[in-house]
Amino acid sequence: MAVVSIPLNAVAYQSLSVPLSGHVIRLELQQRSTGLFAALWCDGAACLSGVLCQDRSWLVRKAYYGLPGDFAFVDTQGTDSPAYTGLGARFVLVYEEGRNV
């Protein structure tokens, strides 16, 4: 299965909607003092919230959350967990369809 990169901006809070696997996936990212956290919706239905984003760690992991695939951040310069200042450059968000099935 193909891995797709999701474009992000280097801002502390962002919300974006992207068409993936025939669904509209909404993603919110929020930088807190304890790390970067994600919330995910699929076709308007909330699936996950408060997920800590870590380097090369899948966010969804289970199909019963209702998402058609999974997301992970990759540190292109090492193995640090993502911080908003490097989003879209150092820290890349990838999506893989069917990864959590």
Secondary structure in CASP SS format (residue, H / E / C, confidence):
PFRMAT SS
TARGET T0000
AUTHOR 0000-0000-0000
METHOD secondary structure of the structure
MODEL  1
M C 1.00
A C 1.00
V E 1.00
V E 1.00
S E 1.00
I E 1.00
P C 1.00
L C 1.00
N C 1.00
A C 1.00
V C 1.00
A C 1.00
Y E 1.00
Q E 1.00
S E 1.00
L E 1.00
S E 1.00
V E 1.00
P E 1.00
L E 1.00
S C 1.00
G C 1.00
H E 1.00
V E 1.00
I E 1.00
R E 1.00
L E 1.00
E E 1.00
L E 1.00
Q E 1.00
Q E 1.00
R E 1.00
S C 1.00
T C 1.00
G E 1.00
L E 1.00
F E 1.00
A E 1.00
A E 1.00
L E 1.00
W E 1.00
C E 1.00
D C 1.00
G C 1.00
A E 1.00
A E 1.00
C E 1.00
L E 1.00
S E 1.00
G E 1.00
V E 1.00
L E 1.00
C C 1.00
Q C 1.00
D E 1.00
R C 1.00
S C 1.00
W C 1.00
L C 1.00
V C 1.00
R C 1.00
K C 1.00
A H 1.00
Y H 1.00
Y H 1.00
G C 1.00
L C 1.00
P C 1.00
G E 1.00
D E 1.00
F E 1.00
A E 1.00
F E 1.00
V E 1.00
D E 1.00
T C 1.00
Q C 1.00
G C 1.00
T C 1.00
D C 1.00
S C 1.00
P C 1.00
A C 1.00
Y H 1.00
T H 1.00
G H 1.00
L E 1.00
G C 1.00
A C 1.00
R C 1.00
F E 1.00
V E 1.00
L E 1.00
V E 1.00
Y E 1.00
E E 1.00
E E 1.00
G C 1.00
R C 1.00
N C 1.00
V C 1.00
END
